[in-house]
Amino acid sequence: MRTLRSDPRLRGVVLAEMLMASFITGLLFTVLPGFYFAYLKVWSRESSRMAGLERADIVLQRMEKEVRNARSLTLSSSGDALTILLPKQHYDASVGRPVNDVDDLGRLVDGDRIYYYYVTDPHGTGGNEGGVLRRVQRADGTALTPKLIADQIHPQLNPLATGTSTPRPVFAYNAALRTVAVTVAAAESKPSRGNFAPTRQAPRCSRDGGSLIRVATTQHPEGEIRCSRCGTRVQPNVEIVTHQIQLLVRNK
């Protein structure tokens, strides 16, 4: 009968199996937990983002409807405020839906005014994160409490307007296309820092603390993110994600 002592080949096979078992054990207790926790952080971050996108989608659907039905639109010169005047409506039981009111001459009657405007530090914490508020003023003059509909946005990091070094405004009207463009650059947590809490930190370069800027390049005419101090060596502490949408104006 062969034994480990008498057969070198058998000793080699056993040794190889022991090494393989040690390798698999080490893999299970080192590499796989790392993958697991990395996945957990990404899942946590993406779940938080999806919840935010769902809320944003609800807001955009409402905003799209308001812009489409607007009797008139007014944009601030800086592009950080949009006022929508809606026609006054009443519920018509004969058709089963709201219909526009008209005066004796068949003209639309003024209804609610909807205000969308960008503000810095909407939470009053002394930070420089921005947000967009929505305020409604009823046709009877009643003003409702403003509501925060977008958070952690930074217009100074919006893509650059075509042929300029100036970031695109939050709100812009295109008379030729009869559309309102909404552009926001949002600061979002990196996967390595992902959690269900908001970012609540100013976009900075992790290397030297410099502010983030947009710089037009040949490859990126709309601008690429750089550091005000170290330039292309930038290491942002957050992810900058740009959201853009075109809203069609029907009545204007």
C-alpha positions as CSV (number, residue, x, y, z in Angstrom):
1,M,0.0,0.0,0.0
2,R,1.3,3.4,-1.0
3,T,1.7,6.0,1.7
4,L,2.6,9.7,1.7
5,R,6.0,8.9,2.9
6,S,6.7,6.2,0.3
7,D,5.2,7.9,-2.7
8,P,6.5,11.5,-3.6
9,R,3.9,11.9,-6.3
10,L,1.1,11.2,-3.8
11,R,2.6,13.8,-1.5
12,G,2.6,16.3,-4.4
13,V,-1.1,15.7,-5.2
14,V,-2.1,16.2,-1.5
15,L,0.0,19.3,-1.2
16,A,-1.6,20.8,-4.4
17,E,-5.0,20.0,-3.0
18,M,-4.2,21.7,0.3
19,L,-2.8,24.8,-1.5
20,M,-6.0,24.9,-3.7
21,A,-8.2,24.7,-0.6
22,S,-6.2,27.4,1.1
23,F,-6.5,29.6,-2.0
24,I,-10.3,29.1,-2.2
25,T,-10.6,29.8,1.6
26,G,-8.6,33.0,1.2
27,L,-10.7,34.0,-1.7
28,L,-13.9,33.5,0.2
29,F,-12.7,35.5,3.2
30,T,-10.9,38.4,1.4
31,V,-11.9,39.1,-2.2
32,L,-15.6,38.1,-2.1
33,P,-16.5,40.3,0.9
34,G,-14.8,43.2,-0.9
35,F,-17.0,42.6,-3.9
36,Y,-20.1,42.3,-1.7
37,F,-19.5,45.5,0.2
38,A,-18.7,47.4,-3.1
39,Y,-21.9,46.1,-4.6
40,L,-23.8,47.1,-1.5
41,K,-22.6,50.7,-1.7
42,V,-23.4,50.9,-5.4
43,W,-26.8,49.4,-4.8
44,S,-27.4,51.9,-2.0
45,R,-26.4,54.8,-4.1
46,E,-28.3,53.8,-7.2
47,S,-31.5,53.1,-5.1
48,S,-31.2,56.6,-3.7
49,R,-30.7,58.0,-7.2
50,M,-33.7,56.1,-8.6
51,A,-35.9,57.5,-5.8
52,G,-34.7,61.0,-6.7
53,L,-35.3,60.4,-10.4
54,E,-38.8,59.2,-9.7
55,R,-39.5,62.4,-7.8
56,A,-37.9,64.5,-10.6
57,D,-40.0,62.7,-13.2
58,I,-43.2,63.6,-11.3
59,V,-42.1,67.2,-11.2
60,L,-41.2,67.3,-14.8
61,Q,-44.5,65.8,-15.9
62,R,-46.3,68.5,-14.0
63,M,-44.0,71.2,-15.3
64,E,-44.4,70.0,-18.9
65,K,-48.2,70.1,-18.6
66,E,-48.0,73.7,-17.2
67,V,-45.6,74.9,-19.9
68,R,-47.7,73.3,-22.6
69,N,-50.9,74.9,-21.4
70,A,-49.4,78.3,-20.4
71,R,-51.1,81.4,-21.5
72,S,-47.9,83.3,-21.2
73,L,-44.3,82.7,-20.0
74,T,-41.8,85.1,-18.4
75,L,-38.1,84.3,-18.0
76,S,-35.7,86.4,-15.9
77,S,-32.8,87.9,-17.7
78,S,-30.4,85.7,-15.7
79,G,-32.4,82.5,-16.6
80,D,-32.8,81.5,-13.0
81,A,-36.5,82.1,-12.8
82,L,-39.6,81.1,-14.9
83,T,-43.1,82.4,-14.4
84,I,-46.0,80.5,-16.0
85,L,-49.5,82.1,-16.3
86,L,-52.2,79.5,-16.7
87,P,-55.7,80.1,-18.1
88,K,-58.4,79.9,-15.5
89,Q,-60.4,76.7,-15.7
90,H,-63.6,75.1,-14.3
91,Y,-64.9,71.6,-14.4
92,D,-67.4,70.9,-17.1
93,A,-69.6,67.9,-16.2
94,S,-70.9,67.6,-19.8
95,V,-67.4,66.7,-21.1
96,G,-66.1,65.2,-17.8
97,R,-62.9,67.3,-17.6
98,P,-61.7,70.9,-16.8
99,V,-62.1,73.4,-19.5
100,N,-60.7,77.0,-20.0
101,D,-62.7,80.0,-19.0
102,V,-63.3,82.7,-21.6
103,D,-64.6,86.2,-21.3
104,D,-67.4,87.8,-23.4
105,L,-65.0,88.3,-26.3
106,G,-63.9,84.7,-26.3
107,R,-60.5,85.5,-24.7
108,L,-58.8,83.3,-22.1
109,V,-59.1,84.5,-18.5
110,D,-56.0,84.7,-16.3
111,G,-55.7,81.8,-13.8
112,D,-52.9,80.6,-11.5
113,R,-49.4,81.9,-11.7
114,I,-46.6,79.3,-11.2
115,Y,-43.2,80.5,-10.2
116,Y,-40.1,78.3,-10.6
117,Y,-36.9,79.9,-9.4
118,Y,-33.3,78.9,-8.3
119,V,-32.1,79.7,-4.8
120,T,-28.8,79.2,-3.0
121,D,-28.8,77.4,0.3
122,P,-32.6,76.4,0.3
123,H,-32.2,74.6,3.7
124,G,-30.7,77.6,5.5
125,T,-27.6,75.7,6.6
126,G,-25.1,78.1,5.4
127,G,-23.9,75.9,2.6
128,N,-23.7,76.7,-1.1
129,E,-25.8,73.9,-2.5
130,G,-28.7,75.2,-4.7
131,G,-32.2,74.2,-5.3
132,V,-35.3,75.1,-7.4
133,L,-38.5,76.2,-5.6
134,R,-42.0,76.1,-7.0
135,R,-44.5,78.6,-5.7
136,V,-48.2,78.9,-6.7
137,Q,-50.3,82.1,-6.6
138,R,-54.0,81.3,-7.1
139,A,-56.2,83.4,-9.4
140,D,-57.9,84.9,-6.3
141,G,-54.5,86.1,-5.0
142,T,-53.9,83.4,-2.5
143,A,-50.1,82.5,-2.3
144,L,-49.3,78.9,-1.4
145,T,-46.1,77.9,0.5
146,P,-43.1,77.4,-1.8
147,K,-41.9,73.8,-2.2
148,L,-38.4,72.6,-3.0
149,I,-38.6,70.5,-6.1
150,A,-34.9,70.1,-7.0
151,D,-31.9,69.9,-4.6
152,Q,-28.1,69.8,-4.8
153,I,-27.9,71.6,-8.2
154,H,-25.2,74.0,-9.3
155,P,-26.0,76.1,-12.4
156,Q,-22.4,77.4,-12.6
157,L,-21.5,73.8,-13.7
158,N,-24.1,73.6,-16.4
159,P,-22.7,72.8,-19.9
160,L,-21.5,75.9,-21.7
161,A,-23.8,77.8,-24.1
162,T,-22.8,77.2,-27.7
163,G,-19.8,79.3,-28.7
164,T,-19.4,80.9,-25.3
165,S,-17.6,80.4,-22.0
166,T,-20.9,81.0,-20.1
167,P,-22.8,78.1,-18.5
168,R,-26.3,77.6,-19.9
169,P,-29.1,79.1,-17.7
170,V,-31.4,77.0,-15.8
171,F,-34.4,78.2,-17.9
172,A,-34.1,79.3,-21.5
173,Y,-36.8,80.0,-24.2
174,N,-36.3,79.2,-27.8
175,A,-38.8,81.3,-29.9
176,A,-38.0,79.4,-33.1
177,L,-38.7,76.0,-31.7
178,R,-41.3,77.3,-29.2
179,T,-39.7,75.3,-26.4
180,V,-38.5,76.0,-22.8
181,A,-35.1,74.3,-22.0
182,V,-34.4,73.3,-18.5
183,T,-30.8,72.5,-17.6
184,V,-29.4,71.5,-14.2
185,A,-26.1,70.1,-13.1
186,A,-26.6,68.0,-10.0
187,A,-23.9,66.9,-7.5
188,E,-24.4,63.3,-6.6
189,S,-22.6,61.0,-4.2
190,K,-19.9,58.7,-5.6
191,P,-20.5,55.0,-5.3
192,S,-17.7,54.7,-2.7
193,R,-19.6,57.1,-0.5
194,G,-23.1,56.1,-1.5
195,N,-25.8,56.0,1.1
196,F,-29.4,57.1,1.5
197,A,-28.5,60.5,2.9
198,P,-28.2,63.6,0.6
199,T,-24.7,64.6,-0.5
200,R,-24.7,68.0,1.4
201,Q,-21.2,69.0,0.3
202,A,-19.9,71.6,-2.1
203,P,-18.4,70.3,-5.4
204,R,-14.6,70.5,-4.8
205,C,-11.4,68.9,-6.0
206,S,-10.3,66.3,-3.5
207,R,-6.7,66.9,-4.5
208,D,-6.4,70.6,-3.3
209,G,-9.8,71.8,-2.4
210,G,-10.2,73.9,-5.5
211,S,-13.6,74.8,-7.0
212,L,-14.9,72.9,-10.0
213,I,-15.2,74.9,-13.3
214,R,-16.3,74.2,-16.9
215,V,-13.7,74.7,-19.6
216,A,-14.3,74.4,-23.3
217,T,-12.0,72.2,-25.2
218,T,-11.7,71.0,-28.8
219,Q,-13.0,67.5,-27.8
220,H,-15.7,69.0,-25.5
221,P,-17.0,72.3,-26.8
222,E,-19.8,72.2,-24.2
223,G,-17.1,72.2,-21.5
224,E,-15.4,69.6,-19.3
225,I,-15.1,69.6,-15.5
226,R,-11.7,71.0,-14.3
227,C,-10.2,72.3,-11.0
228,S,-9.6,76.0,-10.6
229,R,-6.2,75.2,-9.1
230,C,-4.9,71.9,-10.6
231,G,-6.7,72.0,-13.9
232,T,-7.0,68.7,-15.7
233,R,-5.6,66.8,-12.6
234,V,-9.0,67.3,-11.0
235,Q,-10.4,64.7,-8.6
236,P,-14.0,65.7,-7.9
237,N,-15.4,64.8,-4.5
238,V,-18.8,64.2,-6.1
239,E,-20.2,63.2,-9.5
240,I,-21.5,66.0,-11.6
241,V,-24.5,64.8,-13.7
242,T,-26.3,67.1,-16.1
243,H,-30.0,66.8,-16.7
244,Q,-31.6,68.5,-19.7
245,I,-35.2,68.6,-21.0
246,Q,-37.1,70.5,-23.7
247,L,-40.7,71.5,-22.9
248,L,-43.0,72.3,-25.8
249,V,-45.0,75.5,-25.5
250,R,-48.4,75.1,-27.2
251,N,-50.4,78.3,-26.5
252,K,-47.7,81.0,-26.6
